[in-house]
């Protein structure tokens, strides 16, 4: 199973939404993400719900620039627009197996599965 799912965004403040699909933080294996992105630069938004729950560190934004010394400049996100929230909700409701295999509490699994978070 992949550690993340990448969704291409259009007309949003971010170019891609990267959703963690396991307990492993996708930021720790960014070289895999870099290969899938195949772009020179991008604004990335990471949804770390299956790692951090719905705490304030659920979403992390990163500015990515490719090159021999590829780098990420990351920070917490204060607010997320409703469209991106709905993409996350839809992903979790449509991928129940990913949610059920996660290490988050059962109560949060239920809320994600029900689309309440």
Helices and strands as residue ranges (DSSP letters): E 4-8, E 16-20, G 26-29, H 30-37, E 41-47, H 49-52, E 59-65, E 71-76, H 82-94, H 96-100, H 106-114
